[in-house]
Amino acid sequence: MSRVCELTGKKAMVGNNVSHSLNRTKRQFKANLIKKRFYIPEEDKWITLKVSTSALKNINKLGIAAVLKTARANGFLKK
């Protein structure tokens, strides 16, 4: 399974390691992802999602139903 947030679409990006002598080598900045179970009272079921920590903060602020609705509208989540 790829390291992509299922709600926001965040994934790894590429950058440089810069040494003290300013040598540059390629590196990856990986998304901070957590596998988490959520209960959806409207559908009366549990779902497991791989979400970024910023998406988790949005869920705490807005609620799981609102975040799922926007993720489906943006095409990140099926159904």
Secondary structure, DSSP 8 states (H G I E B T S, - for coil): --S--TTT----EEEEEE-TT--EEEEEE---EEEEEEEETTTTEEEEEEEEHHHHHHHHHH-HHHHHHHHHHHTSS--
